[in-house]
Structure formats: structure tokens, C-alpha cells
Amino acid sequence: MATTFNSTTFSGEMLEIIAFRLHDQEFCVKTTTIREIRGWAPSTPIPHSPPEIIGVMNLRGSVIPIIDLAYKLGMKSTQANERSAIVVAEVHTMVIGMLVDRVSDILTIPSSQVQPVPEVTASFDKSFCEGVIANENGMICFLNLAKMFKGTEADDLAA
């Protein structure tokens, strides 16, 4: 079964992406969704929040949820340290902070470099992964934040 890309997502042009690490894996997102990158700062926990929401923080007068992105992707939770970063993104008009181990690079690549995610099994959910990018350091999973945070608990917390 071949994977096809939405023509509005990959239209044969150059893509600007920001790459970051979660544990030993590399991920990336389009820079157009990113508002800023901040160093790690503790957040305020919210009682009874979903497990991927670490808490909330004040970003220039706005309270935003901080998401443990590794946990959201089904990985072990990230233990924040001085090298950790919060990638602030706007998704569906909501501003969120995503905890990552560290930001690796900002790259401009041809969209043709994004390869389809291989079919693994019928039950494999690849809805968060838009594709895979091969580079000299290994593979980078291209995340789709719009699909990842569509109708999620972060929306409920921000409401």
C-alpha cells in the first residue's frame, strides 16, 4: 500500500524544519508552527490533568500548557534538565509548549527528501508522522502537530 502526501503539505518546494531530540531519537516539525524556543523552566502542575501535560507556565501574560512530547508519542517521559528546551508552537490557534531533550538544528530541505513512513502492520498508527527524512546522522521523524493535537486534552486544558 503506497502512502501519498497531501499536495498542500509537500508541494515540491523547500521546507524549513526544526529538529529536536527525544531520548535517542530525532524528530522535526515545520518552523512555520513554531513561535519560539525557550530554555527549560519549571511549570506549575495542574491537578487531574492528562498524563502528558506536565503543567502550565506564564508566557508573557498568557498561561500555556506544557506537554511532555515524548510521553505523548508513547515513549518514556522526559526528565527535564539544563539542556532541555520548551518548543512553543501554535496549533489550531492554541499556543502550547512541548518539552524536548534538546533542539538539534534548523534545516532547509527539499520536500522531495521527505520519504513516506513504511507500512509496518495494519494496526500501526502513523497519523502523527508525516514522513521520514534520511540525513548523514540518521533518520528524522517528521511530525504533524495539527494531527497530534487535534481534539486533545491540551484543548480541554486551554478551554
N, C-alpha and C positions, 0 to 999 in steps of 0.2 A: 504494500500500500504506500504510494508516494505521498509525501507531505508537500502541500503548496502553501506559499506565503500570500497573505493579503497584499495586494498591489499598493495599498496606501502605506503599508509598513515598510516594505523593501522595494523601492522603485528604481533600482539601478543607479542610485546616487551614492554620495559619500555619507557615512554615518559617524556622528561624534558620540563616543561612548565613554563612560567612566567605569573602570574595572576595580573590583574590590575583592578581598579575601574573606571567606568564612571557613574557619578551620583550615584544612589543606586544599580547599577548592577555590577556584576563581570564578567570579560571576561578573556580569556587567549589565548596565541599563543605558538608555539613551540620555544624553546630557540635557535634552530639552525638558525632561521631567524633574531635573534637579534644581533646587533653589540655592542650596549652599552645602558645604561640608564643614562640620564642627568637630572639635576635639571632644573626647568623652567628658561628660559631666553627669553626676548622679541625677536620677529622675525621682519624682515623688510617686510612690506606689499608690495604686487605686484599689481599694478592697473589692473583691469579687470580679475583677477584670479577667478577660480571657488570658490563658497562659502565655500567649506570645506577646502580650502587652506588658512591658516592664514597668511602665508608669507614664507620667506626663512631665513636661518641662515647659518653662516660660521662654518663648522665643519672641523677644521684642514686644511683649504685651499680649501675645496670643499663646494660649495653652494648647500644646500639640501632644498627641500620643507618641510614645517611643516603642517601636516594635523590635523584638528580638528576631531579626530576619532569618538567622539560622534555624531557630525553632519553628518559624512559620514555614520553612522549606522542609521540615521533617528531620532536621539534624539535631544534634546535641546543642543545648543552649550555649550562647556565647558568654564567657566570663570576661566582663569589661576590664580593661587595664589602660595604662597610659598611652598605648599605641592604638587603642580602639578609636573609632570615629562614628559620628552620627551623620548619616547622609540624609539631608532634609529634602523631601520630594513633594510635589503636588500631584495628587492622583484623584481624579473625579472631583475636582475643586476642593479637596480636603488636603491639608498640609499634614504630613507625618514625618517622623524621624525614624530612621532604620539603623539599628546598631550593627556595625560590621567590625571585623577584626582589624582591618586597615584598608585604606584606599591605595590601590596599586599604581594606577595610571589613568591618564585621559588620552584616548586614542581617536584618530580619524581613520576609518577603514572603508574600503568599497563595500557596498551592501552585498555584492556577489561573494564576499568572503564568509558570509553567514550561511552555514550549511543546515539542512533540516535535521531535526532530532531523529535518530534512528528509531524504528519501531522495535520495541522490546517484547511486550506482550499486550494482549487486548486490554488488560486491566491497568496498564501503565498510564498514569495521569501526567501528561506533559503540557498541560494547559498553562502553567506558569513559565515554561521555557519556550521562547520564540525561535530559538535555533542555537547552534554551537559554532564558535569561532576557533579555528586552529591557528596558533601562533608559535613562535620559536620556544616559548616557555611552557607550552601545553595547550589544553583546551579551556575555553571560557564559555560558560553557560550564559546565554543572552536572555535575561528575564523580562517578562512583560508585566509591569507593575499594575497596569489597568486591569488585567485579568486576575492578578494575585489579590488585589484589594477590592474587587467588585463585590459589594454587598457583604462586607466582612464585619467582624466585631469592632474593628477600628472605626467604622462608620457609626456603629452604635455608641461607642465611647465618645465620639466627637459630637454626637447629637445632644 
